[in-house]
Amino acid sequence: MKCAIYARVSTKNGGQDPLNQIAQLRQYCEKQGWDIAAEYIDQCSGKTSERPQFKAMFDAAYRREFDVVLFWSLDRFSREGVLETLQHLQKLTSYGVAFKSFTEQYLDGTGVFRDFVLAILAAIAKQERVRLSERTLAGLERARRQGRVGGRPRINRKQDRDAKRIRQLRDDGQSYTEIADELGRSRADIARVCVTLGCSPSASTASLALI
């Protein structure tokens, strides 16, 4: 079986050495009789999939250059969250490539329990989405009780008779300060009206510098 080794260390800890992971992963491959087709090493955060070696590994997996990906632990493979990590593992599976965690024996996509492992991760990801939705709804309800509503703040256009003029001046490229001076109002007041109206940004560089 051809194996790809993936290792990652965080840039936040200069004391980490990817070779510590690589050495044991190589030994494991030797014991299993796996041929090491490639080694991919990232020295960056695992909270994004925009990792050079991580992306290169998936490109090679798509081309079926190996049969299994071996990593030290799931958090070395990805720290993007359960759902995103599950999607990465499912993508490997769709390419016909298995996965294996060195330190977590249950994370083994090389045997008959692969589908079972993915099903468990899918269930965890679903619960994570439910909790996120519940937290979002709870936050909106708390904001509503405190008198805050989502979206842009509303203004009474009848009360703010300068609204049309403010929009026109803003579209002409004038800054908040320039508009405030012309209308005899505060800069903060003009900014509030502009945000509410969704006025376009000032067109001139000079005006932008004054915002």
KEMARZA-352492 format. One record per residue: x negated, y, z negated of N, C-alpha, C, O, CB in turn. Coordinates in steps of 0.02 Angstrom, whole numbers, plus 32768, in hexadecimal, padded with zeros to 4 digits. Glycine has a CB too. Layout:
<pts>
XYZXYZXYZXYZXYZ ...
</pts>
This chain:
<pts>
7FD67FC480008000800080007FD4803E80007FA480427FDA803080007FC3 7FE5806E802A7FBF80AD802D7FDE80DE7FFB801A80E77FF87FC080CA8074 7FB380FE7FD57FC9812A7F9F7FAD81717FA87F74817A7FBC7FB5810E7F5B 7FD781A27F997FC081E87F957FC181FC7F4C7FF381F27F2A7FEE82187FC1 7F8B82187F347F8782307EF07F96827B7EEF7F7A82A17F167F4182217ED1 7FC2828F7EC17FCF82D67EB97FBF82EA7E717FD682CB7E42801A82E87ECA 7F97831F7E6A7F8483387E287F8C83847E287F8383A57E5B7F3B83257E16 7F9E839E7DEE7FA783E77DE77F9383FD7DA27FA183DC7D707FF083FB7DF6 7F7184367D9F7F6284557D5F7F7A849D7D637F7C84BC7D987F1684517D4E 7F8D84B87D297FA684FC7D277F6C852D7D257F3A85217D037FD485077CEB 7F7385647D487F3F85987D487F3D85BD7D067F0C85E07CF97F4A85C97D81 7F7085B57CDC7F7285D97C9C7F4185BC7C6A7F2E85DD7C397FB885D77C80 7F2C857F7C757EFF855F7C467EBE854C7C6B7EBB851A7C8D7F1F851F7C26 7E8C85767C637E4D856B7C867E28852D7C6F7DFA85167C917E2185A67C7D 7E3D85107C367E1B84D47C1C7E3284947C3D7E14845F7C337E2684CF7BD3 7E6784977C657E81845C7C867E5584497CC17E3B84747CE57ECA84667C9C 7E4D840A7CCB7E2483F17D027E4B83BC7D277E5B83887D097DDF83D57CE9 7E5B83C67D677E8383947D8C7E6083517D927E80831E7D9D7E9383AE7DD1 7E1D83517D8B7DF983127D907E0A82E27D587E0382A57D607DAE831F7D90 7E2182FD7D1F7E3782D17CE97E7382A77CFF7E77826C7CEE7E4A82FB7CAB 7EA082C57D257ED982A17D3F7EC382727D787ED582387D7A7F0F82D17D58 7E9C828E7DA57E8782697DE17E6382287DCF7E7081F47DEE7E5A82947E0C 7E36822B7D9D7E0F81F07D8B7E3B81B67D777E31817D7D8D7DDE82017D53 7E6D81C47D4D7E98818D7D367EC881767D6C7EDA813B7D6F7EBF81A47CF8 7EDD81A47D967F0981917DCE7EE381657E007EFF81367E1C7F2581CF7DF1 7EA481747E0A7E7B814A7E367E7481047E1A7E7980D27E3E7E36816A7E41 7E6781017DD87E6080C07DB77EA080977DBD7E9E805A7DC87E4D80C97D6D 7ED980B97DB57F1980967DBB7F2280797E017F3880407E097F5480C67DAA 7F1180A07E337F1780897E797EEB804B7E847EFF801C7EA57F0380C17EAA 7EAF804D7E677E8180157E6F7E9E7FD57E507E9A7F9F7E6E7E3E80257E4F 7EBC7FDD7E157ED97FA37DF37F157F877E1A7F217F4A7E1B7EEF7FB57DAC 7F3A7FB47E3A7F757F9F7E607F647F857EA57F8D7F677EC77FA77FD87E67 7F257F917EB97F117F7C7EFC7F2A7FAB7F327F327F987F6C7F2A7F377F0B 7F387FEA7F1E7F50801C7F4E7F1580407F6E7EE580517F4C7F7F804E7F2B 7F19804D7FAE7EE780757FD17EFA80BF7FCB7F3380D17FD97EE1805F801C 7ECB80E87FB77ED981307FAF7ED381517FF47E9C8157800F7EA881517F7C 7F0B8166800E7F0C818680517EF981CF804D7EDA81E9807C7F51817E8070 7F0A81F180167EFC823880107F04824E7FC77F28822E7FA17F298263803E 7EE382847FB67EEA82A27F737EFC82EB7F7C7EDC830F7FA27EA9829A7F49 7F3183007F5A7F4983457F5E7F4483647F197F5F834A7EE87F9283487F7A 7F22839D7F147F1783BD7ED37F2A84077ED77F0F842C7F017ECC83B57EBD 7F58841C7EAD7F6B84637EA87F54847E7E657F5A845D7E317FB7846C7EB1 7F3C84BB7E657F2B84DF7E277F58851C7E247F4285557E307EDF84F27E25 7F9685107E137FC785467E108004852E7DE8800784F57DD37FDC855D7E58 8033855B7DDF806F854B7DB9809985187DDE809A85177E1C8098858B7DAC 80BB84ED7DB880E684BB7DD6812E84D27DDA815B84AA7DE980E2847B7DB0 813B85137DCC817F852C7DCB819885417E1181CF855C7E17818485677D9D 817085357E44818585427E88816A850B7EB5813684ED7EA7816C85887EA0 818D84FF7EEB817584CD7F1B814584EB7F4E812A84C87F7881B184AD7F40 813B852D7F49810D854F7F7780C585467F5F80A285767F4F811F859B7F7C 80B185067F5D806D84F47F4B804B84D67F88806784A77FA6806B84C37F0E 801284EE7F9C7FF284D77FDB7FEC848C7FE18001846E80137FAE84F67FE2 7FCF846C7FAE7FC484247FB1800583FC7FAA800D83C67FC77F93840E7F7B 803384177F84807583F77F7C809983F57FBF80B683C27FD280A0841E7F47 8097842D7FE380B78430802580938402805780B383E0807F80B88478803F 805084028054802983D68081803A838D8074803D836580A37FDE83E28078 8044837B8034805683368023809883238043809F82EB805D8059832D7FD7 80C9834F8041810B833F805E8107833B80AA812A831380C9813E83748049 80DD836580C880D58361811180B8831D812480CD82FE815580A6839B812A 8087830680FD806882C5810A809A828C80FC809A825A811F802982BC80E0 80C3829580C980F5826380B98127825C80F2813C82248103811A82758077 81398294810F816882938148814A826B8182816E824981A7817882DB815F 8108826F818980E6824A81BF80D7820281AB80B981DC81D180A6826D81D2 80EB81EE816E80E181AB815380978197815280848160816681088178817C 806D81C6813A802681B881358015819080F77FDC817980EF7FFF81F98135 8045818680CB803D815C809080808140807B80B481558095801C81848055 807F8111804D80BC80EF803880D781057FF4811280FC7FE680B080A58036 80AC81227FCC80C081357F88809881727F72805E817B7F8580B680FB7F56 80B8819C7F49809681D57F2A808F81C77EDF80C081B87EBD80BE82187F35 805281CB7EC7804481BE7E81803081FF7E5F800482237E78800B81897E79 8051820F7E278041824C7E02803B823C7DB8805582087DA1807582837E0E 801A82687D93800C825C7D4C804C825A7D238057822B7CFC7FDE82937D31 8077828C7D2C80B682907D0980E582BC7D3280CF82E07D5E80AD82AB7CC0 812582B97D22815682DE7D4A814A83297D468156834D7D78819C82CE7D32 813383437D0C8128838B7D0880E983A17D2D80E083DC7D3B812383A07CBF 80BD83717D3D808483817D69809C83827DB2808083A77DDB804B834C7D60 80CE835B7DC280EB83587E05811483977E13810D83B67E48811683197E0E 813F83A97DE4816883E57DEC818483FC7DA9819483D37D7D81A283D77E1D 8188843E7DA181A7845C7D6581DE848B7D7A81EC84BC7D57817384807D39 81FD847D7DB3823084AB7DCE827584A07DAF82A284C97DBA823584A27E19 827D846C7D8882BF845C7D6E82D484177D8682BA83FE7DB882F284917D82 830483FA7D64831983B67D74833483B07DBB832383817DDF834E839E7D42 835F83DE7DCF837E83DA7E10834A83DE7E48834B83B57E7683B284117E19 831E840F7E4482EB84177E7882BC83DC7E7B82A983C47EB082C484587E6D 82A883C47E3F827C838A7E3D829D834C7E5B827E83267E808267837B7DF4 82DD83437E4B8303830C7E69830483117EB482FC82DE7ED7834A830A7E4D 830D834C7ECE831083567F1682CD83447F3782CB83297F6E8322839E7F26 829683547F15825483417F2F824C82F57F33823482DA7F65821B835F7F03 826182D47EFE825C828B7EFD828A826B7F328277823A7F52826D82707EB7 82C482877F3A82F3826E7F6C82D782797FB382E182507FDF833782907F65 82B482B07FBC829682BE7FFE8260828A800D825D82708045827883058000 8237827A7FDC820482467FE6822682047FF9821181E1802781D9823D7FA7 825B81F47FD4827F81B67FE1829B81B48027829A8181804982B781AC7FAD 82B681ED803E82D281F08081829C81E780B782AB81D180EE82F68233808C 825E81F780A5822681EC80D4820D81A480D281E1819180F981ED821D80C4 8228817D80A482118139809D81D38134807281AD810380768203811B80E0 81C881678048818D816A801C81A481637FD381D281877FBE816481AC8026 818581377FAE8197812D7F688171815F7F3B814781847F53818780E47F52 8182815F7EFB8161818B7ECB815381647E8C817481327E7D818D81C97EBB 8120817A7E67810D81577E2A80EC81877DF980BE81AB7E0C80DE811C7E3A 810581897DBB80E581B07D8680B781837D5E80CB814D7D48811B81D17D58 807A819A7D54804981727D30805A816B7CE5805281367CC8800381907D38 807281A07CC7807E81A07C7F80C781917C6C80D581847C32806B81E37C62 80F481937C9D813B81877C8F8151814A7CB78163814F7CF2816781C67CA1 814E81107C97815980D17CBA819F80CC7CDA81A880A87D0B814F80987C8B 81CF80EF7CBD821380EA7CD8821A81107D1A824881037D41824581057CA5 81EC813F7D2781EE81657D6681C7813F7D9C818F81507DAE81D181AC7D5D 81E6810B7DB381C580DE7DE281F480D17E1D822780AF7E1881B2809B7DC0 81E180EE7E56820A80E67E9181EF80B17EC0820380AD7EFA820F81267EB6 81C280877EA581A480537ED081C980107ECB81BD7FE37EF2815B80497EBD 81F6800B7E9A82177FCB7E8F82627FCE7E99827C7FFC7EB9820A7FB27E4A 82847F9C7E7F82CC7F957E8982F57FC77E6183307FD17E6F82E27F4E7E76 82D57FE87E3082FB80177E0682F7805F7E20830B808D7DFD82E180147DBF 82DD80697E5C82D580AC7E78831880D27E79831D810A7E6282B880A97EBE 834B80B27E95838C80D27E9A83A980E27E5683CB81147E4C83BD80A67EC2 839C80B67E2683B380C17DE1839280FF7DC383B381277DA283A580837DB5 835281077DCF832D81417DB5834881817DD4835481B27DB082E1813A7DC4 835381807E15836D81BB7E3783B481CC7E1F83C682067E1A836D81B17E83 83DB81987E10841F81A37DF8841F81C57DB4844781F17DA6844681617DF5 83F081AF7D8883EA81CE7D4683D682187D4D83F382437D2C83B681A87D1A 83A482267D77838F826B7D8183C882957D9F83CF82D07D8D8352826D7DAF 83EF82777DCB8428829B7DE8845B82AE7DB3847782E47DB4844882717E1F 8467827F7D848496828B7D4E847D82C47D2184A482EE7D0B84A2824B7D25 843C82C37D12841E82F87CE98423833B7D0C8432836E7CED83D482E77CD8 8415833B7D4F841983797D75846083957D75846A83D27D728401836D7DBD 849283687D7984D7837E7D7884E8839E7D35850A83D27D33850683427D86 84D183807CFF84DE839D7CBD84BC83E17CB684D6840E7C9684C7836D7C86 848183E77CD3845D84267CD08484845D7CF4848884967CDC8416841F7CEF 84A1844C7D2E84C9847C7D53850784907D2C851B84CA7D2B84DE84607D97 8526845F7D0A8562846D7CE28551849C7CA9857584CC7C9C8581842B7CC7 8518848E7C87850484BA7C4F84F585007C67850685317C4684C7849D7C2B 84D585067CA284C685487CBD8506856E7CCC850B85A97CBE849B85417CFC 8536854B7CEA8576856A7CF9859985817CB985B685B77CB785A3853A7D20 859785567C8685B785677C46859685A47C2785B885D07C0C85B5852B7C16 855285A77C2A852F85E17C0D854086217C33854786567C1684E385D57C0E 8546861B7C76855886557C9F859D866F7C8E85A686AB7C86855486447CE9 85CD86417C88861186547C77861586737C31863986A37C26864086187C7D 85EF86557C0385EE86707BBF85D186B67BBD85E986E17B9985C686417B90 859C86C27BE6857E87047BE985AE87377C0685B187707BED853F87027C12 85D387247C3A860487527C57863C87627C268653879B7C22862187347C98 8652872F7C028688873A7BD1867087687B99869587947B83869F86F67BB3 8632875E7B82861687897B4E861187D27B66862088007B4185D187707B37 85FC87DA7BA585F7881D7BC2863C883D7BC8864388797BBD85D4881A7C07 866E88147BDB86B2882E7BE186CC88477B9E86EC887B7B9986E187F97BFD 86BF88207B6986D588337B2686B488747B0F86D0889A7AE886C887FB7AF5 8677887E7B27865288BB7B15866288F67B428644892B7B3C860888AD7B15 869088EA7B7086A689217B9C867E89297BDC8687895A7C0086A289607B77 865288F87BEA862A88FC7C27864888CD7C5B866188977C4B85E088EA7C1A 864588E27C9A865D88B87CD1862688B27D0485FB88DD7D09869E88D47CF1 8629887C7D2B85F688727D5E85FF88A07D99863388BF7DA185F6882A7D75 85CC88A47DC285CE88CE7DFE85BC89157DEF85A889267DB7861288CB7E1C 85C2893F7E2285B189857E1985E389A97DED861E89987DEE85AD89A77E5D 85CD89D87DC585FC89FF7D9C86298A287DC986148A427DFD85D68A2C7D6B 86688A2E7DB686988A537DDD86998A9C7DC6868B8AAC7D8C86DD8A347DD7 86A98AC77DF686B38B0E7DE486F68B247DFF87108B077E2E86798B3B7E00 87118B567DE0874F8B737DF7873E8BA87E2B87258BDE7E1987788B917DBB 874B8B997E6987378BC77E9F875C8C0A7E9A87428C3D7EB087448BA77EE3 87998C097E7E87BD8C487E7687998C757E4487988CB27E4C88048C3C7E5F 877D8C567E1087598C7D7DDD87158C937DF786FE8CC97DE587508C537D9E 86F58C6B7E2186B48C7D7E3B86BC8C987E8286B58C737EB286838C417E39 86CB8CD87E8786D98CF77EC8869A8D007EF2869E8D0F7F2D86FB8D3A7EBD 86608CF67ED286218CFD7EF8860C8CBD7F1A85D98CBC7F3D85EA8D147EC9 86328C877F11861C8C457F29860C8C467F7485D98C2D7F8986518C117F1A 86398C637F9B862F8C647FE485F18C8C7FF785CB8C788022866D8C818007 85E88CC57FD585AE8CEF7FE3856D8CCC7FCD853A8CD17FF085B58D327FBF 856F8CA97F9585348C857F7D85208C4F7FAF84E58C477FBF85428C657F38 85518C2A7FC885428BF67FF985228C14803884F28BF9805385818BD0800B 853F8C4D804F85258C6D808B84DD8C84808184B38C7980AD85518CA8809E 84CF8CA38048848B8CBB803B845A8C81803484218C85804B848B8CE57FFC 84708C4C801484458C11800C84358BF2804F83FC8BDE805C84668BDE7FDD 84698BEC807A845E8BD080BD84318BFD80E7840F8BE5811484A18BC780E0 84308C3E80D684038C6C80FA83BB8C6780E2838F8C8880FE841C8CB380F1 83B08C3E80AE836C8C33809783578C5A805B831C8C5B8049833D8C4280CD 83868C7C803983748CA37FFF836F8C767FC183928C457FBB83A78CDB7FF3 83428C897F9483388C637F57836D8C757F2383928CA57F2C82F28C707F3A 83708C4D7EEE839E8C5B7EB783918CA17E9B83C08CC67E8C83988C267E80 83528CB27E9383408CF37E7683578D2C7EA283728D5E7E8982F48CF77E6C 834E8D257EE483628D5A7F1283AE8D637F1383C78D9B7F1583498D4A7F59 83D18D2B7F11841B8D2E7F1184338D4D7ED084618D777ED084398CE87F1A 84148D397E9884288D547E57841E8DA07E5584498DC47E3B84008D337E1F 83E68DB87E7083D98E007E71840D8E247E9B84248E5A7E8883928E0E7E8C 84208E087ED3844F8E297F0084958E2D7EE284B88E5F7EE984528E067F43 84A98DF77EBF84ED8DF47EA484F18E0B7E5C85288E0F7E4085078DAE7EAA 84B88E197E3E84B98E307DF984CD8DF97DC884EF8E067D9684E88E697DF1 84B78DBD7DD584C68D847DA984858D647D95844F8D737DAF84F58D517DCD 84898D367D65844C8D147D4E84388CDE7D7F84618CC37DA484578CF57D08 83F78CD07D7F83DC8C9C7DAC83FB8C587D9C840C8C327DC983908C997DA7 84018C497D5A841D8C097D4584658C027D5D847B8BCB7D70841A8C027CF9 848B8C397D5C84D08C387D7284D48C297DBC84FE8C027DD284F28C7A7D62 84A78C487DE384A68C3C7E2B84938BF37E3A84B08BD47E6684748C6C7E4E 84628BD97E15844D8B947E1E84878B657E1084908B347E3484118B847DF1 84AD8B727DDB84E78B487DC985198B477E0285328B117E1485088B617D89 85298B807E1E855A8B847E5485408B607E9285668B3D7EB4856A8BCD7E65 84FF8B687EA184E28B477EDC84E58AFB7ED684F58AD97F06849A8B5E7EE6 84D58AE17E9B84D88A997E90851F8A807E98852A8A4B7EB684BE8A887E4A 854E8AA57E7E85948A927E8385AD8A927ECB85D18A657EE085BF8AC07E59 85988AC57EF185AD8ACB7F3685878A9D7F65859C8A917F9E85A58B127F4D 854E8A837F4C85248A597F7885038A827FAE84FC8A6C7FE7854E8A237F97 84ED8ABF7F9B84CD8AEB7FCC848D8ACC7FE7846B8AA67FC484BF8B2F7FAC 847E8ADC802584408AC2804484048AE2802484098B1B800C84408ACE808F 83CA8AC08023838C8ADD800783788B1A802F838A8B21806983548AAA8007 83538B45800F833A8B818030830D8B6E806A82E58B3F806383148BAE7FFF 83138B9080A182EE8B7D80DD82A78B9680DE827C8B7880FD83128B95811A 829A8BCE80BD82588BEC80C2822B8BD6808A82428BCA8052825E8C3780C1 81EC8BCF809981BB8BBB806681B78BEE802F81B08BDD7FF481778BB18086 81BC8C2E804281B88C63801081F18C5E7FDF81E88C677FA381B88CA88031 822D8C4E7FF882668C487FCB825F8C0B7F9F82718C0E7F6482A78C447FF3 82468BD47FBB823E8B987F93820F8BA47F5882198B877F2282238B5F7FBE 81DE8BCD7F6281AE8BDB7F2D81CE8BFF7EF281B48BFC7EBA81748C037F48 82058C207EFF82268C467ECB825A8C1E7EA682748C347E7382468C847EE8 826A8BE27EBE82A08BB97EA182898B9A7E5F82B08B777E3F82B78B837ED1 
</pts>
